[in-house]
């Protein structure tokens, strides 16, 4: 699946409509639940890397309503400190490099229409919330020759000044999420604590720059 990205003047990404977001969110949540049950029954459990934080997961789950209804609080002990990707200069990074910050890790690709529609909201959230204790961390998954350039062009054309380019052209980071029944498609988002431990997951797009989105981020920062 491919999208043609304009090379002349920036074209605003389509804005997610609340009703459409809710429908997509419900469908994605149902698919994610079905996959979790299926893989949970037929695949061996992965070793956990973090202490369970179920109460923190429940707090995030409780505020995940409306535009964020598809977000699920977890806190079951999955950790991603060793999850690797590269920065825009090709230097290897891991989630551990952002230790000390709560993270909204968003997996996206330039060919993914819901991902593109979600970017303006993520950029607004980054502008409002990024600090010494919180960060929106987008990880691009464009693979193949020219994938990184497509991602760079999309971010530049959209004038997303608050979203840095990190990329995993091997797709291994997302394959890990699929193997552990965390996500089945793009976009997908992880909410992590300051040690890279999972507190909540979201399969599908969301209007993060909404009161519902802000409530979830406030709860994450305060957890």
C-alpha positions as protocol buffer text, in pm:
chain_id: "A"
residue {
  index: 1
  type: UNK
  ca { x: 0 y: 0 z: 0 }
}
residue {
  index: 2
  type: UNK
  ca { x: 152 y: 337 z: -94 }
}
residue {
  index: 3
  type: UNK
  ca { x: 60 y: 700 z: -67 }
}
residue {
  index: 4
  type: UNK
  ca { x: 194 y: 979 z: -286 }
}
residue {
  index: 5
  type: UNK
  ca { x: 339 y: 1253 z: -71 }
}
residue {
  index: 6
  type: UNK
  ca { x: 325 y: 1606 z: -221 }
}
residue {
  index: 7
  type: UNK
  ca { x: 661 y: 1757 z: -310 }
}
residue {
  index: 8
  type: UNK
  ca { x: 553 y: 2114 z: -375 }
}
residue {
  index: 9
  type: UNK
  ca { x: 340 y: 2264 z: -101 }
}
residue {
  index: 10
  type: UNK
  ca { x: 251 y: 2096 z: 229 }
}
residue {
  index: 11
  type: UNK
  ca { x: -92 y: 1937 z: 234 }
}
residue {
  index: 12
  type: UNK
  ca { x: -257 y: 1907 z: 574 }
}
residue {
  index: 13
  type: UNK
  ca { x: -310 y: 1554 z: 696 }
}
residue {
  index: 14
  type: UNK
  ca { x: -677 y: 1457 z: 726 }
}
residue {
  index: 15
  type: UNK
  ca { x: -817 y: 1521 z: 1072 }
}
residue {
  index: 16
  type: UNK
  ca { x: -967 y: 1231 z: 1260 }
}
residue {
  index: 17
  type: UNK
  ca { x: -1338 y: 1283 z: 1325 }
}
residue {
  index: 18
  type: UNK
  ca { x: -1452 y: 1187 z: 1679 }
}
residue {
  index: 19
  type: UNK
  ca { x: -1720 y: 941 z: 1562 }
}
residue {
  index: 20
  type: UNK
  ca { x: -1482 y: 779 z: 1315 }
}
residue {
  index: 21
  type: UNK
  ca { x: -1212 y: 758 z: 1581 }
}
residue {
  index: 22
  type: UNK
  ca { x: -1452 y: 584 z: 1817 }
}
residue {
  index: 23
  type: UNK
  ca { x: -1559 y: 329 z: 1553 }
}
residue {
  index: 24
  type: UNK
  ca { x: -1199 y: 255 z: 1458 }
}
residue {
  index: 25
  type: UNK
  ca { x: -1104 y: 234 z: 1825 }
}
residue {
  index: 26
  type: UNK
  ca { x: -1376 y: -17 z: 1907 }
}
residue {
  index: 27
  type: UNK
  ca { x: -1288 y: -237 z: 1608 }
}
residue {
  index: 28
  type: UNK
  ca { x: -917 y: -225 z: 1688 }
}
residue {
  index: 29
  type: UNK
  ca { x: -980 y: -306 z: 2053 }
}
residue {
  index: 30
  type: UNK
  ca { x: -1189 y: -609 z: 1957 }
}
residue {
  index: 31
  type: UNK
  ca { x: -924 y: -733 z: 1715 }
}
residue {
  index: 32
  type: UNK
  ca { x: -647 y: -680 z: 1969 }
}
residue {
  index: 33
  type: UNK
  ca { x: -843 y: -868 z: 2237 }
}
residue {
  index: 34
  type: UNK
  ca { x: -911 y: -1159 z: 2001 }
}
residue {
  index: 35
  type: UNK
  ca { x: -546 y: -1182 z: 1904 }
}
residue {
  index: 36
  type: UNK
  ca { x: -433 y: -1163 z: 2265 }
}
residue {
  index: 37
  type: UNK
  ca { x: -658 y: -1453 z: 2361 }
}
residue {
  index: 38
  type: UNK
  ca { x: -552 y: -1656 z: 2059 }
}
residue {
  index: 39
  type: UNK
  ca { x: -181 y: -1609 z: 2106 }
}
residue {
  index: 40
  type: UNK
  ca { x: -210 y: -1641 z: 2480 }
}
residue {
  index: 41
  type: UNK
  ca { x: -354 y: -1990 z: 2435 }
}
residue {
  index: 42
  type: UNK
  ca { x: -113 y: -2116 z: 2169 }
}
residue {
  index: 43
  type: UNK
  ca { x: 217 y: -1937 z: 2236 }
}
residue {
  index: 44
  type: UNK
  ca { x: 453 y: -1968 z: 2532 }
}
residue {
  index: 45
  type: UNK
  ca { x: 463 y: -1672 z: 2766 }
}
residue {
  index: 46
  type: UNK
  ca { x: 755 y: -1432 z: 2734 }
}
residue {
  index: 47
  type: UNK
  ca { x: 973 y: -1363 z: 3037 }
}
residue {
  index: 48
  type: UNK
  ca { x: 881 y: -1034 z: 3198 }
}
residue {
  index: 49
  type: UNK
  ca { x: 1136 y: -758 z: 3236 }
}
residue {
  index: 50
  type: UNK
  ca { x: 956 y: -538 z: 3487 }
}
residue {
  index: 51
  type: UNK
  ca { x: 771 y: -573 z: 3812 }
}
residue {
  index: 52
  type: UNK
  ca { x: 393 y: -580 z: 3758 }
}
residue {
  index: 53
  type: UNK
  ca { x: 226 y: -240 z: 3802 }
}
residue {
  index: 54
  type: UNK
  ca { x: -136 y: -340 z: 3771 }
}
residue {
  index: 55
  type: UNK
  ca { x: -271 y: -53 z: 3981 }
}
residue {
  index: 56
  type: UNK
  ca { x: -103 y: 205 z: 3755 }
}
residue {
  index: 57
  type: UNK
  ca { x: -242 y: 24 z: 3453 }
}
residue {
  index: 58
  type: UNK
  ca { x: -589 y: 31 z: 3604 }
}
residue {
  index: 59
  type: UNK
  ca { x: -565 y: 405 z: 3665 }
}
residue {
  index: 60
  type: UNK
  ca { x: -484 y: 466 z: 3300 }
}
residue {
  index: 61
  type: UNK
  ca { x: -759 y: 229 z: 3194 }
}
residue {
  index: 62
  type: UNK
  ca { x: -1010 y: 421 z: 3406 }
}
residue {
  index: 63
  type: UNK
  ca { x: -944 y: 753 z: 3232 }
}
residue {
  index: 64
  type: UNK
  ca { x: -933 y: 602 z: 2881 }
}
residue {
  index: 65
  type: UNK
  ca { x: -1275 y: 710 z: 2756 }
}
residue {
  index: 66
  type: UNK
  ca { x: -1423 y: 878 z: 2448 }
}
residue {
  index: 67
  type: UNK
  ca { x: -1151 y: 939 z: 2189 }
}
residue {
  index: 68
  type: UNK
  ca { x: -916 y: 714 z: 2390 }
}
residue {
  index: 69
  type: UNK
  ca { x: -1166 y: 436 z: 2457 }
}
residue {
  index: 70
  type: UNK
  ca { x: -951 y: 176 z: 2279 }
}
residue {
  index: 71
  type: UNK
  ca { x: -654 y: 226 z: 2512 }
}
residue {
  index: 72
  type: UNK
  ca { x: -605 y: -61 z: 2757 }
}
residue {
  index: 73
  type: UNK
  ca { x: -423 y: -25 z: 3087 }
}
residue {
  index: 74
  type: UNK
  ca { x: -186 y: -316 z: 3144 }
}
residue {
  index: 75
  type: UNK
  ca { x: 111 y: -293 z: 3381 }
}
residue {
  index: 76
  type: UNK
  ca { x: 164 y: -669 z: 3356 }
}
residue {
  index: 77
  type: UNK
  ca { x: 543 y: -658 z: 3361 }
}
residue {
  index: 78
  type: UNK
  ca { x: 637 y: -629 z: 2995 }
}
residue {
  index: 79
  type: UNK
  ca { x: 945 y: -415 z: 2944 }
}
residue {
  index: 80
  type: UNK
  ca { x: 1104 y: -256 z: 2638 }
}
residue {
  index: 81
  type: UNK
  ca { x: 1428 y: -103 z: 2765 }
}
residue {
  index: 82
  type: UNK
  ca { x: 1624 y: -306 z: 2508 }
}
residue {
  index: 83
  type: UNK
  ca { x: 1395 y: -228 z: 2212 }
}
residue {
  index: 84
  type: UNK
  ca { x: 1622 y: -88 z: 1940 }
}
residue {
  index: 85
  type: UNK
  ca { x: 1583 y: 159 z: 1652 }
}
residue {
  index: 86
  type: UNK
  ca { x: 1794 y: 430 z: 1487 }
}
residue {
  index: 87
  type: UNK
  ca { x: 1788 y: 807 z: 1497 }
}
residue {
  index: 88
  type: UNK
  ca { x: 1781 y: 1016 z: 1177 }
}
residue {
  index: 89
  type: UNK
  ca { x: 2161 y: 993 z: 1153 }
}
residue {
  index: 90
  type: UNK
  ca { x: 2154 y: 613 z: 1167 }
}
residue {
  index: 91
  type: UNK
  ca { x: 2284 y: 593 z: 1524 }
}
residue {
  index: 92
  type: UNK
  ca { x: 2141 y: 302 z: 1721 }
}
residue {
  index: 93
  type: UNK
  ca { x: 1914 y: 392 z: 2012 }
}
residue {
  index: 94
  type: UNK
  ca { x: 1709 y: 192 z: 2259 }
}
residue {
  index: 95
  type: UNK
  ca { x: 1422 y: 280 z: 2491 }
}
residue {
  index: 96
  type: UNK
  ca { x: 1680 y: 273 z: 2773 }
}
residue {
  index: 97
  type: UNK
  ca { x: 1839 y: 587 z: 2623 }
}
residue {
  index: 98
  type: UNK
  ca { x: 1526 y: 776 z: 2733 }
}
residue {
  index: 99
  type: UNK
  ca { x: 1533 y: 650 z: 3092 }
}
residue {
  index: 100
  type: UNK
  ca { x: 1380 y: 896 z: 3337 }
}
residue {
  index: 101
  type: UNK
  ca { x: 1100 y: 998 z: 3102 }
}
residue {
  index: 102
  type: UNK
  ca { x: 748 y: 863 z: 3072 }
}
residue {
  index: 103
  type: UNK
  ca { x: 705 y: 779 z: 2703 }
}
residue {
  index: 104
  type: UNK
  ca { x: 427 y: 776 z: 2447 }
}
residue {
  index: 105
  type: UNK
  ca { x: 586 y: 547 z: 2187 }
}
residue {
  index: 106
  type: UNK
  ca { x: 396 y: 560 z: 1859 }
}
residue {
  index: 107
  type: UNK
  ca { x: 471 y: 316 z: 1576 }
}
residue {
  index: 108
  type: UNK
  ca { x: 385 y: 459 z: 1236 }
}
residue {
  index: 109
  type: UNK
  ca { x: 460 y: 443 z: 863 }
}
residue {
  index: 110
  type: UNK
  ca { x: 420 y: 697 z: 584 }
}
residue {
  index: 111
  type: UNK
  ca { x: 204 y: 455 z: 382 }
}
residue {
  index: 112
  type: UNK
  ca { x: -38 y: 407 z: 674 }
}
residue {
  index: 113
  type: UNK
  ca { x: -335 y: 643 z: 629 }
}
residue {
  index: 114
  type: UNK
  ca { x: -455 y: 633 z: 995 }
}
residue {
  index: 115
  type: UNK
  ca { x: -95 y: 696 z: 1104 }
}
residue {
  index: 116
  type: UNK
  ca { x: -74 y: 1005 z: 885 }
}
residue {
  index: 117
  type: UNK
  ca { x: -407 y: 1133 z: 1018 }
}
residue {
  index: 118
  type: UNK
  ca { x: -286 y: 1090 z: 1377 }
}
residue {
  index: 119
  type: UNK
  ca { x: 37 y: 1285 z: 1334 }
}
residue {
  index: 120
  type: UNK
  ca { x: -98 y: 1641 z: 1379 }
}
residue {
  index: 121
  type: UNK
  ca { x: -244 y: 1546 z: 1718 }
}
residue {
  index: 122
  type: UNK
  ca { x: 79 y: 1380 z: 1828 }
}
residue {
  index: 123
  type: UNK
  ca { x: 274 y: 1688 z: 1721 }
}
residue {
  index: 124
  type: UNK
  ca { x: 44 y: 1910 z: 1929 }
}
residue {
  index: 125
  type: UNK
  ca { x: 81 y: 1681 z: 2231 }
}
residue {
  index: 126
  type: UNK
  ca { x: 460 y: 1688 z: 2195 }
}
residue {
  index: 127
  type: UNK
  ca { x: 456 y: 2068 z: 2178 }
}
residue {
  index: 128
  type: UNK
  ca { x: 244 y: 2086 z: 2493 }
}
residue {
  index: 129
  type: UNK
  ca { x: 384 y: 1807 z: 2706 }
}
residue {
  index: 130
  type: UNK
  ca { x: 742 y: 1722 z: 2608 }
}
residue {
  index: 131
  type: UNK
  ca { x: 970 y: 1790 z: 2903 }
}
residue {
  index: 132
  type: UNK
  ca { x: 1242 y: 1637 z: 3120 }
}
residue {
  index: 133
  type: UNK
  ca { x: 986 y: 1384 z: 3243 }
}
residue {
  index: 134
  type: UNK
  ca { x: 775 y: 1305 z: 2934 }
}
residue {
  index: 135
  type: UNK
  ca { x: 825 y: 1258 z: 2561 }
}
residue {
  index: 136
  type: UNK
  ca { x: 632 y: 1162 z: 2251 }
}
residue {
  index: 137
  type: UNK
  ca { x: 862 y: 909 z: 2082 }
}
residue {
  index: 138
  type: UNK
  ca { x: 752 y: 820 z: 1726 }
}
residue {
  index: 139
  type: UNK
  ca { x: 918 y: 516 z: 1564 }
}
residue {
  index: 140
  type: UNK
  ca { x: 884 y: 496 z: 1187 }
}
residue {
  index: 141
  type: UNK
  ca { x: 848 y: 155 z: 1022 }
}
residue {
  index: 142
  type: UNK
  ca { x: 891 y: 235 z: 653 }
}
residue {
  index: 143
  type: UNK
  ca { x: 1099 y: -53 z: 519 }
}
residue {
  index: 144
  type: UNK
  ca { x: 1282 y: -113 z: 195 }
}
residue {
  index: 145
  type: UNK
  ca { x: 1492 y: 115 z: -21 }
}
residue {
  index: 146
  type: UNK
  ca { x: 1407 y: 481 z: 28 }
}
residue {
  index: 147
  type: UNK
  ca { x: 1190 y: 416 z: 332 }
}
residue {
  index: 148
  type: UNK
  ca { x: 1375 y: 657 z: 557 }
}
residue {
  index: 149
  type: UNK
  ca { x: 1361 y: 933 z: 296 }
}
residue {
  index: 150
  type: UNK
  ca { x: 985 y: 887 z: 262 }
}
residue {
  index: 151
  type: UNK
  ca { x: 948 y: 929 z: 638 }
}
residue {
  index: 152
  type: UNK
  ca { x: 1168 y: 1240 z: 640 }
}
residue {
  index: 153
  type: UNK
  ca { x: 972 y: 1394 z: 352 }
}
residue {
  index: 154
  type: UNK
  ca { x: 638 y: 1326 z: 522 }
}
residue {
  index: 155
  type: UNK
  ca { x: 747 y: 1489 z: 847 }
}
residue {
  index: 156
  type: UNK
  ca { x: 896 y: 1787 z: 662 }
}
residue {
  index: 157
  type: UNK
  ca { x: 591 y: 1841 z: 439 }
}
residue {
  index: 158
  type: UNK
  ca { x: 361 y: 1820 z: 740 }
}
residue {
  index: 159
  type: UNK
  ca { x: 580 y: 2067 z: 931 }
}
residue {
  index: 160
  type: UNK
  ca { x: 575 y: 1840 z: 1236 }
}
residue {
  index: 161
  type: UNK
  ca { x: 845 y: 2033 z: 1418 }
}
residue {
  index: 162
  type: UNK
  ca { x: 799 y: 1852 z: 1749 }
}
residue {
  index: 163
  type: UNK
  ca { x: 822 y: 1495 z: 1619 }
}
residue {
  index: 164
  type: UNK
  ca { x: 1178 y: 1363 z: 1579 }
}
residue {
  index: 165
  type: UNK
  ca { x: 1255 y: 1087 z: 1332 }
}
residue {
  index: 166
  type: UNK
  ca { x: 1342 y: 752 z: 1482 }
}
residue {
  index: 167
  type: UNK
  ca { x: 1313 y: 450 z: 1258 }
}
residue {
  index: 168
  type: UNK
  ca { x: 1334 y: 71 z: 1256 }
}
residue {
  index: 169
  type: UNK
  ca { x: 1377 y: -34 z: 895 }
}
residue {
  index: 170
  type: UNK
  ca { x: 1414 y: -398 z: 1006 }
}
residue {
  index: 171
  type: UNK
  ca { x: 1059 y: -401 z: 1146 }
}
residue {
  index: 172
  type: UNK
  ca { x: 1193 y: -613 z: 1433 }
}
residue {
  index: 173
  type: UNK
  ca { x: 1056 y: -384 z: 1705 }
}
residue {
  index: 174
  type: UNK
  ca { x: 703 y: -420 z: 1576 }
}
residue {
  index: 175
  type: UNK
  ca { x: 744 y: -793 z: 1514 }
}
residue {
  index: 176
  type: UNK
  ca { x: 820 y: -817 z: 1884 }
}
residue {
  index: 177
  type: UNK
  ca { x: 489 y: -650 z: 1965 }
}
residue {
  index: 178
  type: UNK
  ca { x: 306 y: -890 z: 1735 }
}
residue {
  index: 179
  type: UNK
  ca { x: 478 y: -1193 z: 1888 }
}
residue {
  index: 180
  type: UNK
  ca { x: 383 y: -1082 z: 2238 }
}
residue {
  index: 181
  type: UNK
  ca { x: 21 y: -1012 z: 2128 }
}
residue {
  index: 182
  type: UNK
  ca { x: 54 y: -642 z: 2205 }
}
residue {
  index: 183
  type: UNK
  ca { x: -31 y: -507 z: 1859 }
}
residue {
  index: 184
  type: UNK
  ca { x: -150 y: -640 z: 1524 }
}
residue {
  index: 185
  type: UNK
  ca { x: -126 y: -339 z: 1293 }
}
residue {
  index: 186
  type: UNK
  ca { x: -37 y: 28 z: 1257 }
}
residue {
  index: 187
  type: UNK
  ca { x: -59 y: 268 z: 1419 }
}
residue {
  index: 188
  type: UNK
  ca { x: 11 y: 127 z: 1763 }
}
residue {
  index: 189
  type: UNK
  ca { x: 108 y: 308 z: 2081 }
}
residue {
  index: 190
  type: UNK
  ca { x: 279 y: 208 z: 2403 }
}
residue {
  index: 191
  type: UNK
  ca { x: 264 y: 412 z: 2722 }
}
residue {
  index: 192
  type: UNK
  ca { x: 579 y: 340 z: 2922 }
}
residue {
  index: 193
  type: UNK
  ca { x: 708 y: 444 z: 3260 }
}
residue {
  index: 194
  type: UNK
  ca { x: 1049 y: 600 z: 3316 }
}
residue {
  index: 195
  type: UNK
  ca { x: 1217 y: 257 z: 3310 }
}
residue {
  index: 196
  type: UNK
  ca { x: 1062 y: 148 z: 2982 }
}
residue {
  index: 197
  type: UNK
  ca { x: 796 y: -69 z: 3147 }
}
residue {
  index: 198
  type: UNK
  ca { x: 457 y: -95 z: 2978 }
}
residue {
  index: 199
  type: UNK
  ca { x: 160 y: 65 z: 3153 }
}
residue {
  index: 200
  type: UNK
  ca { x: -90 y: 78 z: 2866 }
}
residue {
  index: 201
  type: UNK
  ca { x: -129 y: -5 z: 2498 }
}
residue {
  index: 202
  type: UNK
  ca { x: -342 y: 131 z: 2217 }
}
residue {
  index: 203
  type: UNK
  ca { x: -408 y: -45 z: 1888 }
}
residue {
  index: 204
  type: UNK
  ca { x: -522 y: 199 z: 1621 }
}
residue {
  index: 205
  type: UNK
  ca { x: -534 y: 580 z: 1592 }
}
residue {
  index: 206
  type: UNK
  ca { x: -660 y: 826 z: 1850 }
}
residue {
  index: 207
  type: UNK
  ca { x: -723 y: 1200 z: 1874 }
}
residue {
  index: 208
  type: UNK
  ca { x: -448 y: 1259 z: 2132 }
}
residue {
  index: 209
  type: UNK
  ca { x: -485 y: 1638 z: 2121 }
}
residue {
  index: 210
  type: UNK
  ca { x: -832 y: 1616 z: 2277 }
}
residue {
  index: 211
  type: UNK
  ca { x: -949 y: 1646 z: 2639 }
}
residue {
  index: 212
  type: UNK
  ca { x: -967 y: 1266 z: 2650 }
}
residue {
  index: 213
  type: UNK
  ca { x: -612 y: 1237 z: 2519 }
}
residue {
  index: 214
  type: UNK
  ca { x: -483 y: 1497 z: 2762 }
}
residue {
  index: 215
  type: UNK
  ca { x: -649 y: 1316 z: 3053 }
}
residue {
  index: 216
  type: UNK
  ca { x: -462 y: 996 z: 2965 }
}
residue {
  index: 217
  type: UNK
  ca { x: -128 y: 1176 z: 2931 }
}
residue {
  index: 218
  type: UNK
  ca { x: -184 y: 1363 z: 3258 }
}
residue {
  index: 219
  type: UNK
  ca { x: -256 y: 1031 z: 3428 }
}
residue {
  index: 220
  type: UNK
  ca { x: 60 y: 877 z: 3280 }
}
residue {
  index: 221
  type: UNK
  ca { x: 279 y: 1167 z: 3391 }
}
residue {
  index: 222
  type: UNK
  ca { x: 124 y: 1158 z: 3738 }
}
residue {
  index: 223
  type: UNK
  ca { x: 155 y: 780 z: 3775 }
}
